[in-house]
Amino acid sequence: MALSADYPRFTLGPALTAEQRAFFAKYGFLHFRPFASPEHVRQILQATQEVQAKWLAEGVEKVNGVPIKYGKDVDGAPIVQRFAFASQHHPVLHELLQDERFRALFPLLEAEGGRVGENEKDGLVVNHYVNVPGSEFSQMGWHTDSLRDVFYGKRIGPMLNVGLHLDGTKATNGGLRVIPGTHRQGLHKMLFRKKYYKDVYYDPNEMAIETEPGDLTVHDGRMWHRVAQSPLIGDASRRRVMYVPIISGKYQPKSEDSPTPFYLRFLHLVK
């Protein structure tokens, strides 16, 4: 579905506007600017570094059954490149998810009982992409977020994936790509349009989401999207973004006794 790169960047208030809801219904995503102030972004980054230091010191391998992805930074030091349930491990991150503006997004589910999935699925995920030797996370191939429901033989439930972008990312530096309108595709195309995670290549219908620090994006879980690898090397390639699901239906919190979800057993393949 054709969409110009100068698509509107909205402001998220206590309720969505008719224009915002119409845009999401047609294209499957929204981009809000700004959501977090520069000082708030700094506090969030500091919080993730504190969680990282603790997990490195303790050798944490999984949180609530979800594997933690480690890699190397530009100086060769070990870092966490994919956190899970991060808000359970720092008050700053927990407080972030209490922001009342998230409630404005619930109507996009078109279902009752909308909530921020802080304790469900993978909770608040922090992805730290960097393109250097030893990095285990520099890109992510094409996928939809709804595949996990299929793995468990469930009916695909409504889900929003909400991202808080902590670094500015131009299209020339990789970053989030979406295929607008694919949230309305049929099940067959959702399953087979791409090779999940293995297909990392440019799609002529894709849209680059250029972000500034503190931007918020939201996309429908059925939408095809990927994270393009930065052509740059080292610190210039760094991209940090946090994702939390907004979901409805039966409350299904995870705990330290939760098994590793089947689809996450392939996390090591994502480089």
Sequence and secondary structure as in RCSB ss.txt:
>XXXX:A:sequence
MALSADYPRFTLGPALTAEQRAFFAKYGFLHFRPFASPEHVRQILQATQEVQAKWLAEGVEKVNGVPIKYGKDVD
GAPIVQRFAFASQHHPVLHELLQDERFRALFPLLEAEGGRVGENEKDGLVVNHYVNVPGSEFSQMGWHTDSLRDV
FYGKRIGPMLNVGLHLDGTKATNGGLRVIPGTHRQGLHKMLFRKKYYKDVYYDPNEMAIETEPGDLTVHDGRMWH
RVAQSPLIGDASRRRVMYVPIISGKYQPKSEDSPTPFYLRFLHLVK
>XXXX:A:secstr
    TT   B   SS  HHHHHHHHHHSEEEES SS HHHHHHHHHHHHHHHHHHHHHT  EETTEE EEEE TT
S EEEEEESSGGGG HHHHHHTT GGGGGGGGGG SSS EE TTBTT SEEEEEEESTT S S EEEE TTHHHH
HTT     EEEEEEE S B GGG EEEE TTGGG  HHHHHHSS TTT  S  TT EE  B TT EEEEETTS E
EEE  SS EEEEEEEEEEEEEE SS  B  TT    GGGGGGGG  
